[in-house]
Amino acid sequence: MGIILYLMLFGVFPFDAKNEDDIQYKIVKDPLKFPNKITISKSGYTLLNALLEKNQTLRVDTNDNLFDVWYNDE
């Protein structure tokens, strides 16, 4: 869900790579970066960071109320 939302908001994928192994590495190891030319709300950044959390045990579920905060903020 986080990758799709990132793509919808920024128009690019959050992890750009040449091959599948490189993508897997970036998903697990590289810090999440946001394009400088597009600005979204603080709650949007919070939601994306929560959905794309590296540690699966800390990653929010799509049923969590973070969506309510983001929708209401927007």
CYANA upper distance limits for C-alpha pairs under 8 A (distance plus 0.5 A):
  1 MET  CA      5 LEU  CA      6.73
  1 MET  CA     51 LEU  CA      7.56
  1 MET  CA     62 THR  CA      7.78
  2 GLY  CA      6 TYR  CA      6.52
  2 GLY  CA     48 LEU  CA      6.40
  2 GLY  CA     51 LEU  CA      5.35
  2 GLY  CA     52 LEU  CA      6.01
  3 ILE  CA      7 LEU  CA      6.61
  3 ILE  CA     13 PHE  CA      7.27
  3 ILE  CA     14 PRO  CA      7.11
  3 ILE  CA     52 LEU  CA      7.80
  4 ILE  CA      8 MET  CA      6.67
  5 LEU  CA      9 LEU  CA      6.66
  5 LEU  CA     48 LEU  CA      7.97
  6 TYR  CA     10 PHE  CA      6.41
  6 TYR  CA     11 GLY  CA      8.01
  6 TYR  CA     12 VAL  CA      7.89
  6 TYR  CA     13 PHE  CA      7.26
  6 TYR  CA     14 PRO  CA      7.07
  6 TYR  CA     48 LEU  CA      7.38
  7 LEU  CA     11 GLY  CA      5.30
  7 LEU  CA     12 VAL  CA      5.53
  7 LEU  CA     13 PHE  CA      5.80
  7 LEU  CA     14 PRO  CA      7.77
  8 MET  CA     12 VAL  CA      8.41
  9 LEU  CA     40 ILE  CA      8.44
 10 PHE  CA     35 PRO  CA      7.66
 10 PHE  CA     38 ILE  CA      7.24
 14 PRO  CA     32 LEU  CA      7.56
 14 PRO  CA     33 LYS  CA      7.63
 14 PRO  CA     34 PHE  CA      8.16
 15 PHE  CA     23 ILE  CA      6.84
 15 PHE  CA     26 LYS  CA      6.83
 15 PHE  CA     27 ILE  CA      7.09
 16 ASP  CA     23 ILE  CA      7.26
 17 ALA  CA     22 ASP  CA      6.14
 17 ALA  CA     23 ILE  CA      5.80
 17 ALA  CA     26 LYS  CA      8.46
 18 LYS  CA     22 ASP  CA      7.10
 18 LYS  CA     23 ILE  CA      8.06
 19 ASN  CA     23 ILE  CA      6.86
 20 GLU  CA     24 GLN  CA      6.68
 21 ASP  CA     25 TYR  CA      6.76
 22 ASP  CA     26 LYS  CA      6.69
 23 ILE  CA     27 ILE  CA      6.59
 24 GLN  CA     28 VAL  CA      6.89
 25 TYR  CA     29 LYS  CA      6.32
 25 TYR  CA     30 ASP  CA      7.92
 26 LYS  CA     30 ASP  CA      5.20
 26 LYS  CA     31 PRO  CA      8.43
 27 ILE  CA     54 LYS  CA      7.70
 28 VAL  CA     54 LYS  CA      6.32
 29 LYS  CA     54 LYS  CA      8.09
 32 LEU  CA     49 ASN  CA      8.10
 32 LEU  CA     52 LEU  CA      8.32
 40 ILE  CA     44 GLY  CA      6.53
 40 ILE  CA     45 TYR  CA      7.43
 41 SER  CA     45 TYR  CA      7.03
 41 SER  CA     73 ASP  CA      8.50
 41 SER  CA     74 GLU  CA      8.13
 42 LYS  CA     46 THR  CA      6.69
 43 SER  CA     47 LEU  CA      6.53
 43 SER  CA     69 VAL  CA      7.48
 43 SER  CA     70 TRP  CA      5.80
 43 SER  CA     73 ASP  CA      7.55
 44 GLY  CA     48 LEU  CA      6.70
 44 GLY  CA     70 TRP  CA      6.46
 45 TYR  CA     49 ASN  CA      6.55
 46 THR  CA     50 ALA  CA      6.64
 47 LEU  CA     51 LEU  CA      6.62
 47 LEU  CA     66 LEU  CA      6.73
 47 LEU  CA     67 PHE  CA      7.72
 47 LEU  CA     70 TRP  CA      7.61
 48 LEU  CA     52 LEU  CA      6.43
 49 ASN  CA     53 GLU  CA      6.25
 50 ALA  CA     59 ARG  CA      6.17
 50 ALA  CA     60 VAL  CA      6.16
 51 LEU  CA     59 ARG  CA      6.33
 51 LEU  CA     60 VAL  CA      6.19
 51 LEU  CA     61 ASP  CA      7.92
 51 LEU  CA     62 THR  CA      8.13
 52 LEU  CA     59 ARG  CA      7.36
 53 GLU  CA     58 LEU  CA      7.26
 53 GLU  CA     59 ARG  CA      5.49
 53 GLU  CA     60 VAL  CA      8.38
 54 LYS  CA     58 LEU  CA      8.50
 54 LYS  CA     59 ARG  CA      7.78
 55 ASN  CA     59 ARG  CA      6.79
 60 VAL  CA     64 ASP  CA      7.04
 62 THR  CA     67 PHE  CA      8.29
 65 ASN  CA     69 VAL  CA      7.31
 66 LEU  CA     70 TRP  CA      6.84
 67 PHE  CA     71 TYR  CA      6.49
 68 ASP  CA     72 ASN  CA      6.45
 69 VAL  CA     73 ASP  CA      6.47
 70 TRP  CA     74 GLU  CA      6.67
